[in-house]
Amino acid sequence: MKVLVDVNDNKADFILELLNNFPFAKAKSISPAKAKLLEEAEFADQSKEDILQGLQQAVKEMNLVTQGKLKARDAKDLLNEL
């Protein structure tokens, strides 16, 4: 899985070093232009309605988590899955 993370320039070296210290992750910097192309390509096959629907679902789930009606996924489990 690839994840695109936007980081302030003054913290980029720290984040890259941190991620590269995990045995299951590889990180490298990319130019802002390449990052924009990657973002556009990721959502190119989705309609605006699909993207908005996904965001609305995410907000609903987060609201349920904060209300205690839905159990949040443990970050450690998420990282182990990656």
mmCIF file of the N, C-alpha and C atoms, coordinates in Angstrom:
data_MODEL
# 
_entry.id   MODEL 
# 
loop_
_atom_site.group_PDB 
_atom_site.id 
_atom_site.type_symbol 
_atom_site.label_atom_id 
_atom_site.label_alt_id 
_atom_site.label_comp_id 
_atom_site.label_asym_id 
_atom_site.label_entity_id 
_atom_site.label_seq_id 
_atom_site.pdbx_PDB_ins_code 
_atom_site.Cartn_x 
_atom_site.Cartn_y 
_atom_site.Cartn_z 
_atom_site.occupancy 
_atom_site.B_iso_or_equiv 
_atom_site.pdbx_formal_charge 
_atom_site.auth_seq_id 
_atom_site.auth_comp_id 
_atom_site.auth_asym_id 
_atom_site.auth_atom_id 
_atom_site.pdbx_PDB_model_num 
ATOM 1   N N  . MET A 1 1  ? 0.858   -1.170 0.000   1.00 0.00 ? 1  MET A N  1 
ATOM 2   C CA . MET A 1 1  ? 0.000   0.000  0.000   1.00 0.00 ? 1  MET A CA 1 
ATOM 3   C C  . MET A 1 1  ? 0.897   1.223  0.000   1.00 0.00 ? 1  MET A C  1 
ATOM 4   N N  . LYS A 1 2  ? 0.505   2.211  -0.748  1.00 0.00 ? 2  LYS A N  1 
ATOM 5   C CA . LYS A 1 2  ? 1.223   3.473  -0.763  1.00 0.00 ? 2  LYS A CA 1 
ATOM 6   C C  . LYS A 1 2  ? 0.365   4.526  -0.088  1.00 0.00 ? 2  LYS A C  1 
ATOM 7   N N  . VAL A 1 3  ? 1.015   5.369  0.701   1.00 0.00 ? 3  VAL A N  1 
ATOM 8   C CA . VAL A 1 3  ? 0.329   6.427  1.421   1.00 0.00 ? 3  VAL A CA 1 
ATOM 9   C C  . VAL A 1 3  ? 1.050   7.727  1.103   1.00 0.00 ? 3  VAL A C  1 
ATOM 10  N N  . LEU A 1 4  ? 0.312   8.726  0.730   1.00 0.00 ? 4  LEU A N  1 
ATOM 11  C CA . LEU A 1 4  ? 0.879   10.034 0.455   1.00 0.00 ? 4  LEU A CA 1 
ATOM 12  C C  . LEU A 1 4  ? 0.629   10.917 1.666   1.00 0.00 ? 4  LEU A C  1 
ATOM 13  N N  . VAL A 1 5  ? 1.700   11.466 2.218   1.00 0.00 ? 5  VAL A N  1 
ATOM 14  C CA . VAL A 1 5  ? 1.598   12.306 3.408   1.00 0.00 ? 5  VAL A CA 1 
ATOM 15  C C  . VAL A 1 5  ? 2.212   13.656 3.088   1.00 0.00 ? 5  VAL A C  1 
ATOM 16  N N  . ASP A 1 6  ? 1.482   14.726 3.353   1.00 0.00 ? 6  ASP A N  1 
ATOM 17  C CA . ASP A 1 6  ? 1.985   16.078 3.128   1.00 0.00 ? 6  ASP A CA 1 
ATOM 18  C C  . ASP A 1 6  ? 2.565   16.583 4.446   1.00 0.00 ? 6  ASP A C  1 
ATOM 19  N N  . VAL A 1 7  ? 3.861   16.908 4.436   1.00 0.00 ? 7  VAL A N  1 
ATOM 20  C CA . VAL A 1 7  ? 4.565   17.298 5.658   1.00 0.00 ? 7  VAL A CA 1 
ATOM 21  C C  . VAL A 1 7  ? 5.247   18.645 5.421   1.00 0.00 ? 7  VAL A C  1 
ATOM 22  N N  . ASN A 1 8  ? 5.252   19.486 6.450   1.00 0.00 ? 8  ASN A N  1 
ATOM 23  C CA . ASN A 1 8  ? 5.985   20.750 6.361   1.00 0.00 ? 8  ASN A CA 1 
ATOM 24  C C  . ASN A 1 8  ? 7.449   20.477 6.068   1.00 0.00 ? 8  ASN A C  1 
ATOM 25  N N  . ASP A 1 9  ? 8.047   21.321 5.248   1.00 0.00 ? 9  ASP A N  1 
ATOM 26  C CA . ASP A 1 9  ? 9.440   21.122 4.848   1.00 0.00 ? 9  ASP A CA 1 
ATOM 27  C C  . ASP A 1 9  ? 10.389  21.003 6.039   1.00 0.00 ? 9  ASP A C  1 
ATOM 28  N N  . ASN A 1 10 ? 10.135  21.771 7.087   1.00 0.00 ? 10 ASN A N  1 
ATOM 29  C CA . ASN A 1 10 ? 11.051  21.752 8.231   1.00 0.00 ? 10 ASN A CA 1 
ATOM 30  C C  . ASN A 1 10 ? 10.953  20.466 9.060   1.00 0.00 ? 10 ASN A C  1 
ATOM 31  N N  . LYS A 1 11 ? 9.947   19.629 8.810   1.00 0.00 ? 11 LYS A N  1 
ATOM 32  C CA . LYS A 1 11 ? 9.794   18.362 9.541   1.00 0.00 ? 11 LYS A CA 1 
ATOM 33  C C  . LYS A 1 11 ? 9.972   17.148 8.637   1.00 0.00 ? 11 LYS A C  1 
ATOM 34  N N  . ALA A 1 12 ? 10.203  17.368 7.348   1.00 0.00 ? 12 ALA A N  1 
ATOM 35  C CA . ALA A 1 12 ? 10.259  16.266 6.390   1.00 0.00 ? 12 ALA A CA 1 
ATOM 36  C C  . ALA A 1 12 ? 11.378  15.273 6.707   1.00 0.00 ? 12 ALA A C  1 
ATOM 37  N N  . ASP A 1 13 ? 12.577  15.763 7.007   1.00 0.00 ? 13 ASP A N  1 
ATOM 38  C CA . ASP A 1 13 ? 13.688  14.857 7.303   1.00 0.00 ? 13 ASP A CA 1 
ATOM 39  C C  . ASP A 1 13 ? 13.377  13.977 8.507   1.00 0.00 ? 13 ASP A C  1 
ATOM 40  N N  . PHE A 1 14 ? 12.770  14.567 9.528   1.00 0.00 ? 14 PHE A N  1 
ATOM 41  C CA . PHE A 1 14 ? 12.407  13.802 10.729  1.00 0.00 ? 14 PHE A CA 1 
ATOM 42  C C  . PHE A 1 14 ? 11.412  12.695 10.397  1.00 0.00 ? 14 PHE A C  1 
ATOM 43  N N  . ILE A 1 15 ? 10.369  13.039 9.644   1.00 0.00 ? 15 ILE A N  1 
ATOM 44  C CA . ILE A 1 15 ? 9.336   12.053 9.290   1.00 0.00 ? 15 ILE A CA 1 
ATOM 45  C C  . ILE A 1 15 ? 9.924   10.940 8.435   1.00 0.00 ? 15 ILE A C  1 
ATOM 46  N N  . LEU A 1 16 ? 10.758  11.300 7.461   1.00 0.00 ? 16 LEU A N  1 
ATOM 47  C CA . LEU A 1 16 ? 11.384  10.274 6.610   1.00 0.00 ? 16 LEU A CA 1 
ATOM 48  C C  . LEU A 1 16 ? 12.247  9.327  7.447   1.00 0.00 ? 16 LEU A C  1 
ATOM 49  N N  . GLU A 1 17 ? 13.037  9.885  8.343   1.00 0.00 ? 17 GLU A N  1 
ATOM 50  C CA . GLU A 1 17 ? 13.886  9.046  9.192   1.00 0.00 ? 17 GLU A CA 1 
ATOM 51  C C  . GLU A 1 17 ? 13.033  8.148  10.087  1.00 0.00 ? 17 GLU A C  1 
ATOM 52  N N  . LEU A 1 18 ? 11.982  8.699  10.654  1.00 0.00 ? 18 LEU A N  1 
ATOM 53  C CA . LEU A 1 18 ? 11.091  7.926  11.517  1.00 0.00 ? 18 LEU A CA 1 
ATOM 54  C C  . LEU A 1 18 ? 10.479  6.754  10.759  1.00 0.00 ? 18 LEU A C  1 
ATOM 55  N N  . LEU A 1 19 ? 9.914   7.031  9.596   1.00 0.00 ? 19 LEU A N  1 
ATOM 56  C CA . LEU A 1 19 ? 9.278   5.968  8.812   1.00 0.00 ? 19 LEU A CA 1 
ATOM 57  C C  . LEU A 1 19 ? 10.277  4.909  8.357   1.00 0.00 ? 19 LEU A C  1 
ATOM 58  N N  . ASN A 1 20 ? 11.459  5.329  7.982   1.00 0.00 ? 20 ASN A N  1 
ATOM 59  C CA . ASN A 1 20 ? 12.462  4.370  7.515   1.00 0.00 ? 20 ASN A CA 1 
ATOM 60  C C  . ASN A 1 20 ? 13.018  3.502  8.637   1.00 0.00 ? 20 ASN A C  1 
ATOM 61  N N  . ASN A 1 21 ? 12.769  3.865  9.886   1.00 0.00 ? 21 ASN A N  1 
ATOM 62  C CA . ASN A 1 21 ? 13.194  3.035  11.019  1.00 0.00 ? 21 ASN A CA 1 
ATOM 63  C C  . ASN A 1 21 ? 12.249  1.870  11.273  1.00 0.00 ? 21 ASN A C  1 
ATOM 64  N N  . PHE A 1 22 ? 11.062  1.897  10.664  1.00 0.00 ? 22 PHE A N  1 
ATOM 65  C CA . PHE A 1 22 ? 10.147  0.763  10.771  1.00 0.00 ? 22 PHE A CA 1 
ATOM 66  C C  . PHE A 1 22 ? 10.548  -0.270 9.725   1.00 0.00 ? 22 PHE A C  1 
ATOM 67  N N  . PRO A 1 23 ? 10.685  -1.536 10.128  1.00 0.00 ? 23 PRO A N  1 
ATOM 68  C CA . PRO A 1 23 ? 11.119  -2.551 9.158   1.00 0.00 ? 23 PRO A CA 1 
ATOM 69  C C  . PRO A 1 23 ? 10.084  -2.817 8.063   1.00 0.00 ? 23 PRO A C  1 
ATOM 70  N N  . PHE A 1 24 ? 8.855   -2.437 8.270   1.00 0.00 ? 24 PHE A N  1 
ATOM 71  C CA . PHE A 1 24 ? 7.787   -2.709 7.308   1.00 0.00 ? 24 PHE A CA 1 
ATOM 72  C C  . PHE A 1 24 ? 7.485   -1.513 6.416   1.00 0.00 ? 24 PHE A C  1 
ATOM 73  N N  . ALA A 1 25 ? 8.266   -0.438 6.527   1.00 0.00 ? 25 ALA A N  1 
ATOM 74  C CA . ALA A 1 25 ? 7.968   0.768  5.750   1.00 0.00 ? 25 ALA A CA 1 
ATOM 75  C C  . ALA A 1 25 ? 9.213   1.263  5.022   1.00 0.00 ? 25 ALA A C  1 
ATOM 76  N N  . LYS A 1 26 ? 8.988   1.812  3.848   1.00 0.00 ? 26 LYS A N  1 
ATOM 77  C CA . LYS A 1 26 ? 10.031  2.493  3.098   1.00 0.00 ? 26 LYS A CA 1 
ATOM 78  C C  . LYS A 1 26 ? 9.475   3.862  2.742   1.00 0.00 ? 26 LYS A C  1 
ATOM 79  N N  . ALA A 1 27 ? 10.258  4.895  2.959   1.00 0.00 ? 27 ALA A N  1 
ATOM 80  C CA . ALA A 1 27 ? 9.791   6.245  2.676   1.00 0.00 ? 27 ALA A CA 1 
ATOM 81  C C  . ALA A 1 27 ? 10.827  6.977  1.846   1.00 0.00 ? 27 ALA A C  1 
ATOM 82  N N  . LYS A 1 28 ? 10.338  7.816  0.953   1.00 0.00 ? 28 LYS A N  1 
ATOM 83  C CA . LYS A 1 28 ? 11.225  8.680  0.182   1.00 0.00 ? 28 LYS A CA 1 
ATOM 84  C C  . LYS A 1 28 ? 10.463  9.953  -0.136  1.00 0.00 ? 28 LYS A C  1 
ATOM 85  N N  . SER A 1 29 ? 11.188  11.007 -0.371  1.00 0.00 ? 29 SER A N  1 
ATOM 86  C CA . SER A 1 29 ? 10.544  12.274 -0.696  1.00 0.00 ? 29 SER A CA 1 
ATOM 87  C C  . SER A 1 29 ? 10.260  12.324 -2.196  1.00 0.00 ? 29 SER A C  1 
ATOM 88  N N  . ILE A 1 30 ? 9.208   13.058 -2.542  1.00 0.00 ? 30 ILE A N  1 
ATOM 89  C CA . ILE A 1 30 ? 8.876   13.264 -3.943  1.00 0.00 ? 30 ILE A CA 1 
ATOM 90  C C  . ILE A 1 30 ? 8.612   14.743 -4.155  1.00 0.00 ? 30 ILE A C  1 
ATOM 91  N N  . SER A 1 31 ? 8.707   15.174 -5.368  1.00 0.00 ? 31 SER A N  1 
ATOM 92  C CA . SER A 1 31 ? 8.483   16.585 -5.673  1.00 0.00 ? 31 SER A CA 1 
ATOM 93  C C  . SER A 1 31 ? 6.999   16.908 -5.510  1.00 0.00 ? 31 SER A C  1 
ATOM 94  N N  . PRO A 1 32 ? 6.679   18.158 -5.211  1.00 0.00 ? 32 PRO A N  1 
ATOM 95  C CA . PRO A 1 32 ? 5.264   18.548 -5.095  1.00 0.00 ? 32 PRO A CA 1 
ATOM 96  C C  . PRO A 1 32 ? 4.479   18.259 -6.375  1.00 0.00 ? 32 PRO A C  1 
ATOM 97  N N  . ALA A 1 33 ? 5.105   18.435 -7.528  1.00 0.00 ? 33 ALA A N  1 
ATOM 98  C CA . ALA A 1 33 ? 4.409   18.175 -8.794  1.00 0.00 ? 33 ALA A CA 1 
ATOM 99  C C  . ALA A 1 33 ? 4.050   16.702 -8.925  1.00 0.00 ? 33 ALA A C  1 
ATOM 100 N N  . LYS A 1 34 ? 4.986   15.830 -8.553  1.00 0.00 ? 34 LYS A N  1 
ATOM 101 C CA . LYS A 1 34 ? 4.718   14.391 -8.624  1.00 0.00 ? 34 LYS A CA 1 
ATOM 102 C C  . LYS A 1 34 ? 3.640   14.006 -7.613  1.00 0.00 ? 34 LYS A C  1 
ATOM 103 N N  . ALA A 1 35 ? 3.658   14.610 -6.439  1.00 0.00 ? 35 ALA A N  1 
ATOM 104 C CA . ALA A 1 35 ? 2.641   14.322 -5.427  1.00 0.00 ? 35 ALA A CA 1 
ATOM 105 C C  . ALA A 1 35 ? 1.258   14.691 -5.950  1.00 0.00 ? 35 ALA A C  1 
ATOM 106 N N  . LYS A 1 36 ? 1.147   15.816 -6.621  1.00 0.00 ? 36 LYS A N  1 
ATOM 107 C CA . LYS A 1 36 ? -0.143  16.241 -7.175  1.00 0.00 ? 36 LYS A CA 1 
ATOM 108 C C  . LYS A 1 36 ? -0.627  15.254 -8.232  1.00 0.00 ? 36 LYS A C  1 
ATOM 109 N N  . LEU A 1 37 ? 0.271   14.797 -9.079  1.00 0.00 ? 37 LEU A N  1 
ATOM 110 C CA . LEU A 1 37 ? -0.101  13.804 -10.099 1.00 0.00 ? 37 LEU A CA 1 
ATOM 111 C C  . LEU A 1 37 ? -0.577  12.503 -9.461  1.00 0.00 ? 37 LEU A C  1 
ATOM 112 N N  . LEU A 1 38 ? 0.092   12.072 -8.410  1.00 0.00 ? 38 LEU A N  1 
ATOM 113 C CA . LEU A 1 38 ? -0.308  10.845 -7.721  1.00 0.00 ? 38 LEU A CA 1 
ATOM 114 C C  . LEU A 1 38 ? -1.686  10.985 -7.095  1.00 0.00 ? 38 LEU A C  1 
ATOM 115 N N  . GLU A 1 39 ? -1.944  12.135 -6.485  1.00 0.00 ? 39 GLU A N  1 
ATOM 116 C CA . GLU A 1 39 ? -3.256  12.373 -5.887  1.00 0.00 ? 39 GLU A CA 1 
ATOM 117 C C  . GLU A 1 39 ? -4.353  12.343 -6.948  1.00 0.00 ? 39 GLU A C  1 
ATOM 118 N N  . GLU A 1 40 ? -4.097  13.013 -8.048  1.00 0.00 ? 40 GLU A N  1 
ATOM 119 C CA . GLU A 1 40 ? -5.090  13.058 -9.118  1.00 0.00 ? 40 GLU A CA 1 
ATOM 120 C C  . GLU A 1 40 ? -5.339  11.677 -9.703  1.00 0.00 ? 40 GLU A C  1 
ATOM 121 N N  . ALA A 1 41 ? -4.290  10.891 -9.869  1.00 0.00 ? 41 ALA A N  1 
ATOM 122 C CA . ALA A 1 41 ? -4.434  9.547  -10.437 1.00 0.00 ? 41 ALA A CA 1 
ATOM 123 C C  . ALA A 1 41 ? -5.231  8.649  -9.502  1.00 0.00 ? 41 ALA A C  1 
ATOM 124 N N  . GLU A 1 42 ? -5.045  8.811  -8.210  1.00 0.00 ? 42 GLU A N  1 
ATOM 125 C CA . GLU A 1 42 ? -5.735  7.959  -7.237  1.00 0.00 ? 42 GLU A CA 1 
ATOM 126 C C  . GLU A 1 42 ? -7.243  8.138  -7.302  1.00 0.00 ? 42 GLU A C  1 
ATOM 127 N N  . PHE A 1 43 ? -7.687  9.359  -7.516  1.00 0.00 ? 43 PHE A N  1 
ATOM 128 C CA . PHE A 1 43 ? -9.115  9.652  -7.515  1.00 0.00 ? 43 PHE A CA 1 
ATOM 129 C C  . PHE A 1 43 ? -9.698  9.788  -8.921  1.00 0.00 ? 43 PHE A C  1 
ATOM 130 N N  . ALA A 1 44 ? -8.889  9.540  -9.943  1.00 0.00 ? 44 ALA A N  1 
ATOM 131 C CA . ALA A 1 44 ? -9.336  9.738  -11.322 1.00 0.00 ? 44 ALA A CA 1 
ATOM 132 C C  . ALA A 1 44 ? -10.511 8.842  -11.679 1.00 0.00 ? 44 ALA A C  1 
ATOM 133 N N  . ASP A 1 45 ? -10.545 7.627  -11.148 1.00 0.00 ? 45 ASP A N  1 
ATOM 134 C CA . ASP A 1 45 ? -11.616 6.699  -11.507 1.00 0.00 ? 45 ASP A CA 1 
ATOM 135 C C  . ASP A 1 45 ? -12.842 6.826  -10.597 1.00 0.00 ? 45 ASP A C  1 
ATOM 136 N N  . GLN A 1 46 ? -12.816 7.756  -9.664  1.00 0.00 ? 46 GLN A N  1 
ATOM 137 C CA . GLN A 1 46 ? -13.947 7.948  -8.768  1.00 0.00 ? 46 GLN A CA 1 
ATOM 138 C C  . GLN A 1 46 ? -14.678 9.244  -9.132  1.00 0.00 ? 46 GLN A C  1 
ATOM 139 N N  . SER A 1 47 ? -15.980 9.198  -9.066  1.00 0.00 ? 47 SER A N  1 
ATOM 140 C CA . SER A 1 47 ? -16.748 10.417 -9.312  1.00 0.00 ? 47 SER A CA 1 
ATOM 141 C C  . SER A 1 47 ? -16.725 11.278 -8.047  1.00 0.00 ? 47 SER A C  1 
ATOM 142 N N  . LYS A 1 48 ? -17.051 12.536 -8.199  1.00 0.00 ? 48 LYS A N  1 
ATOM 143 C CA . LYS A 1 48 ? -17.105 13.431 -7.044  1.00 0.00 ? 48 LYS A CA 1 
ATOM 144 C C  . LYS A 1 48 ? -18.121 12.934 -6.027  1.00 0.00 ? 48 LYS A C  1 
ATOM 145 N N  . GLU A 1 49 ? -19.216 12.372 -6.528  1.00 0.00 ? 49 GLU A N  1 
ATOM 146 C CA . GLU A 1 49 ? -20.256 11.858 -5.634  1.00 0.00 ? 49 GLU A CA 1 
ATOM 147 C C  . GLU A 1 49 ? -19.717 10.695 -4.792  1.00 0.00 ? 49 GLU A C  1 
ATOM 148 N N  . ASP A 1 50 ? -18.933 9.815  -5.423  1.00 0.00 ? 50 ASP A N  1 
ATOM 149 C CA . ASP A 1 50 ? -18.357 8.691  -4.690  1.00 0.00 ? 50 ASP A CA 1 
ATOM 150 C C  . ASP A 1 50 ? -17.397 9.166  -3.612  1.00 0.00 ? 50 ASP A C  1 
ATOM 151 N N  . ILE A 1 51 ? -16.589 10.152 -3.957  1.00 0.00 ? 51 ILE A N  1 
ATOM 152 C CA . ILE A 1 51 ? -15.626 10.693 -2.989  1.00 0.00 ? 51 ILE A CA 1 
ATOM 153 C C  . ILE A 1 51 ? -16.359 11.353 -1.833  1.00 0.00 ? 51 ILE A C  1 
ATOM 154 N N  . LEU A 1 52 ? -17.362 12.158 -2.143  1.00 0.00 ? 52 LEU A N  1 
ATOM 155 C CA . LEU A 1 52 ? -18.139 12.821 -1.088  1.00 0.00 ? 52 LEU A CA 1 
ATOM 156 C C  . LEU A 1 52 ? -18.870 11.812 -0.213  1.00 0.00 ? 52 LEU A C  1 
ATOM 157 N N  . GLN A 1 53 ? -19.411 10.767 -0.837  1.00 0.00 ? 53 GLN A N  1 
ATOM 158 C CA . GLN A 1 53 ? -20.105 9.732  -0.071  1.00 0.00 ? 53 GLN A CA 1 
ATOM 159 C C  . GLN A 1 53 ? -19.134 9.037  0.884   1.00 0.00 ? 53 GLN A C  1 
ATOM 160 N N  . GLY A 1 54 ? -17.926 8.759  0.425   1.00 0.00 ? 54 GLY A N  1 
ATOM 161 C CA . GLY A 1 54 ? -16.924 8.145  1.286   1.00 0.00 ? 54 GLY A CA 1 
ATOM 162 C C  . GLY A 1 54 ? -16.545 9.036  2.455   1.00 0.00 ? 54 GLY A C  1 
ATOM 163 N N  . LEU A 1 55 ? -16.403 10.313 2.173   1.00 0.00 ? 55 LEU A N  1 
ATOM 164 C CA . LEU A 1 55 ? -16.085 11.258 3.248   1.00 0.00 ? 55 LEU A CA 1 
ATOM 165 C C  . LEU A 1 55 ? -17.227 11.364 4.249   1.00 0.00 ? 55 LEU A C  1 
ATOM 166 N N  . GLN A 1 56 ? -18.456 11.399 3.761   1.00 0.00 ? 56 GLN A N  1 
ATOM 167 C CA . GLN A 1 56 ? -19.608 11.466 4.657   1.00 0.00 ? 56 GLN A CA 1 
ATOM 168 C C  . GLN A 1 56 ? -19.672 10.225 5.546   1.00 0.00 ? 56 GLN A C  1 
ATOM 169 N N  . GLN A 1 57 ? -19.396 9.062  4.975   1.00 0.00 ? 57 GLN A N  1 
ATOM 170 C CA . GLN A 1 57 ? -19.395 7.822  5.756   1.00 0.00 ? 57 GLN A CA 1 
ATOM 171 C C  . GLN A 1 57 ? -18.305 7.869  6.830   1.00 0.00 ? 57 GLN A C  1 
ATOM 172 N N  . ALA A 1 58 ? -17.146 8.382  6.473   1.00 0.00 ? 58 ALA A N  1 
ATOM 173 C CA . ALA A 1 58 ? -16.050 8.480  7.440   1.00 0.00 ? 58 ALA A CA 1 
ATOM 174 C C  . ALA A 1 58 ? -16.420 9.401  8.599   1.00 0.00 ? 58 ALA A C  1 
ATOM 175 N N  . VAL A 1 59 ? -17.063 10.520 8.286   1.00 0.00 ? 59 VAL A N  1 
ATOM 176 C CA . VAL A 1 59 ? -17.479 11.457 9.336   1.00 0.00 ? 59 VAL A CA 1 
ATOM 177 C C  . VAL A 1 59 ? -18.520 10.811 10.242  1.00 0.00 ? 59 VAL A C  1 
ATOM 178 N N  . LYS A 1 60 ? -19.480 10.099 9.664   1.00 0.00 ? 60 LYS A N  1 
ATOM 179 C CA . LYS A 1 60 ? -20.494 9.407  10.471  1.00 0.00 ? 60 LYS A CA 1 
ATOM 180 C C  . LYS A 1 60 ? -19.849 8.405  11.419  1.00 0.00 ? 60 LYS A C  1 
ATOM 181 N N  . GLU A 1 61 ? -18.885 7.638  10.888  1.00 0.00 ? 61 GLU A N  1 
ATOM 182 C CA . GLU A 1 61 ? -18.214 6.646  11.726  1.00 0.00 ? 61 GLU A CA 1 
ATOM 183 C C  . GLU A 1 61 ? -17.418 7.299  12.847  1.00 0.00 ? 61 GLU A C  1 
ATOM 184 N N  . MET A 1 62 ? -16.745 8.408  12.548  1.00 0.00 ? 62 MET A N  1 
ATOM 185 C CA . MET A 1 62 ? -15.986 9.101  13.588  1.00 0.00 ? 62 MET A CA 1 
ATOM 186 C C  . MET A 1 62 ? -16.920 9.660  14.658  1.00 0.00 ? 62 MET A C  1 
ATOM 187 N N  . ASN A 1 63 ? -18.073 10.155 14.247  1.00 0.00 ? 63 ASN A N  1 
ATOM 188 C CA . ASN A 1 63 ? -19.050 10.652 15.228  1.00 0.00 ? 63 ASN A CA 1 
ATOM 189 C C  . ASN A 1 63 ? -19.532 9.516  16.125  1.00 0.00 ? 63 ASN A C  1 
ATOM 190 N N  . LEU A 1 64 ? -19.766 8.346  15.559  1.00 0.00 ? 64 LEU A N  1 
ATOM 191 C CA . LEU A 1 64 ? -20.184 7.190  16.362  1.00 0.00 ? 64 LEU A CA 1 
ATOM 192 C C  . LEU A 1 64 ? -19.086 6.781  17.336  1.00 0.00 ? 64 LEU A C  1 
ATOM 193 N N  . VAL A 1 65 ? -17.846 6.860  16.894  1.00 0.00 ? 65 VAL A N  1 
ATOM 194 C CA . VAL A 1 65 ? -16.719 6.518  17.772  1.00 0.00 ? 65 VAL A CA 1 
ATOM 195 C C  . VAL A 1 65 ? -16.660 7.496  18.938  1.00 0.00 ? 65 VAL A C  1 
ATOM 196 N N  . THR A 1 66 ? -16.778 8.787  18.646  1.00 0.00 ? 66 THR A N  1 
ATOM 197 C CA . THR A 1 66 ? -16.694 9.783  19.729  1.00 0.00 ? 66 THR A CA 1 
ATOM 198 C C  . THR A 1 66 ? -17.879 9.685  20.687  1.00 0.00 ? 66 THR A C  1 
ATOM 199 N N  . GLN A 1 67 ? -19.018 9.182  20.199  1.00 0.00 ? 67 GLN A N  1 
ATOM 200 C CA . GLN A 1 67 ? -20.182 8.983  21.056  1.00 0.00 ? 67 GLN A CA 1 
ATOM 201 C C  . GLN A 1 67 ? -20.121 7.664  21.815  1.00 0.00 ? 67 GLN A C  1 
ATOM 202 N N  . GLY A 1 68 ? -19.131 6.850  21.517  1.00 0.00 ? 68 GLY A N  1 
ATOM 203 C CA . GLY A 1 68 ? -18.989 5.565  22.189  1.00 0.00 ? 68 GLY A CA 1 
ATOM 204 C C  . GLY A 1 68 ? -19.891 4.485  21.637  1.00 0.00 ? 68 GLY A C  1 
ATOM 205 N N  . LYS A 1 69 ? -20.511 4.717  20.491  1.00 0.00 ? 69 LYS A N  1 
ATOM 206 C CA . LYS A 1 69 ? -21.416 3.730  19.895  1.00 0.00 ? 69 LYS A CA 1 
ATOM 207 C C  . LYS A 1 69 ? -20.701 2.790  18.935  1.00 0.00 ? 69 LYS A C  1 
ATOM 208 N N  . LEU A 1 70 ? -19.476 3.113  18.596  1.00 0.00 ? 70 LEU A N  1 
ATOM 209 C CA . LEU A 1 70 ? -18.682 2.288  17.693  1.00 0.00 ? 70 LEU A CA 1 
ATOM 210 C C  . LEU A 1 70 ? -17.271 2.243  18.239  1.00 0.00 ? 70 LEU A C  1 
ATOM 211 N N  . LYS A 1 71 ? -16.688 1.056  18.235  1.00 0.00 ? 71 LYS A N  1 
ATOM 212 C CA . LYS A 1 71 ? -15.337 0.917  18.766  1.00 0.00 ? 71 LYS A CA 1 
ATOM 213 C C  . LYS A 1 71 ? -14.324 1.291  17.688  1.00 0.00 ? 71 LYS A C  1 
ATOM 214 N N  . ALA A 1 72 ? -13.381 2.133  18.055  1.00 0.00 ? 72 ALA A N  1 
ATOM 215 C CA . ALA A 1 72 ? -12.339 2.545  17.115  1.00 0.00 ? 72 ALA A CA 1 
ATOM 216 C C  . ALA A 1 72 ? -11.341 1.410  16.938  1.00 0.00 ? 72 ALA A C  1 
ATOM 217 N N  . ARG A 1 73 ? -10.739 1.389  15.795  1.00 0.00 ? 73 ARG A N  1 
ATOM 218 C CA . ARG A 1 73 ? -9.709  0.393  15.502  1.00 0.00 ? 73 ARG A CA 1 
ATOM 219 C C  . ARG A 1 73 ? -8.411  0.835  16.156  1.00 0.00 ? 73 ARG A C  1 
ATOM 220 N N  . ASP A 1 74 ? -7.742  -0.092 16.804  1.00 0.00 ? 74 ASP A N  1 
ATOM 221 C CA . ASP A 1 74 ? -6.483  0.199  17.470  1.00 0.00 ? 74 ASP A CA 1 
ATOM 222 C C  . ASP A 1 74 ? -5.416  0.509  16.421  1.00 0.00 ? 74 ASP A C  1 
ATOM 223 N N  . ALA A 1 75 ? -4.671  1.591  16.612  1.00 0.00 ? 75 ALA A N  1 
ATOM 224 C CA . ALA A 1 75 ? -3.643  1.995  15.650  1.00 0.00 ? 75 ALA A CA 1 
ATOM 225 C C  . ALA A 1 75 ? -2.584  0.917  15.472  1.00 0.00 ? 75 ALA A C  1 
ATOM 226 N N  . LYS A 1 76 ? -2.282  0.208  16.560  1.00 0.00 ? 76 LYS A N  1 
ATOM 227 C CA . LYS A 1 76 ? -1.292  -0.868 16.484  1.00 0.00 ? 76 LYS A CA 1 
ATOM 228 C C  . LYS A 1 76 ? -1.775  -1.980 15.551  1.00 0.00 ? 76 LYS A C  1 
ATOM 229 N N  . ASP A 1 77 ? -3.053  -2.317 15.609  1.00 0.00 ? 77 ASP A N  1 
ATOM 230 C CA . ASP A 1 77 ? -3.617  -3.329 14.720  1.00 0.00 ? 77 ASP A CA 1 
ATOM 231 C C  . ASP A 1 77 ? -3.561  -2.864 13.267  1.00 0.00 ? 77 ASP A C  1 
ATOM 232 N N  . LEU A 1 78 ? -3.848  -1.591 13.053  1.00 0.00 ? 78 LEU A N  1 
ATOM 233 C CA . LEU A 1 78 ? -3.787  -1.039 11.702  1.00 0.00 ? 78 LEU A CA 1 
ATOM 234 C C  . LEU A 1 78 ? -2.377  -1.144 11.148  1.00 0.00 ? 78 LEU A C  1 
ATOM 235 N N  . LEU A 1 79 ? -1.390  -0.751 11.947  1.00 0.00 ? 79 LEU A N  1 
ATOM 236 C CA . LEU A 1 79 ? -0.004  -0.817 11.492  1.00 0.00 ? 79 LEU A CA 1 
ATOM 237 C C  . LEU A 1 79 ? 0.425   -2.261 11.255  1.00 0.00 ? 79 LEU A C  1 
ATOM 238 N N  . ASN A 1 80 ? -0.013  -3.181 12.090  1.00 0.00 ? 80 ASN A N  1 
ATOM 239 C CA . ASN A 1 80 ? 0.334   -4.586 11.892  1.00 0.00 ? 80 ASN A CA 1 
ATOM 240 C C  . ASN A 1 80 ? -0.264  -5.125 10.595  1.00 0.00 ? 80 ASN A C  1 
ATOM 241 N N  . GLU A 1 81 ? -1.423  -4.642 10.218  1.00 0.00 ? 81 GLU A N  1 
ATOM 242 C CA . GLU A 1 81 ? -2.061  -5.081 8.984   1.00 0.00 ? 81 GLU A CA 1 
ATOM 243 C C  . GLU A 1 81 ? -1.287  -4.615 7.758   1.00 0.00 ? 81 GLU A C  1 
ATOM 244 N N  . LEU A 1 82 ? -0.688  -3.434 7.870   1.00 0.00 ? 82 LEU A N  1 
ATOM 245 C CA . LEU A 1 82 ? 0.080   -2.892 6.752   1.00 0.00 ? 82 LEU A CA 1 
ATOM 246 C C  . LEU A 1 82 ? 1.294   -3.761 6.528   1.00 0.00 ? 82 LEU A C  1 
# 
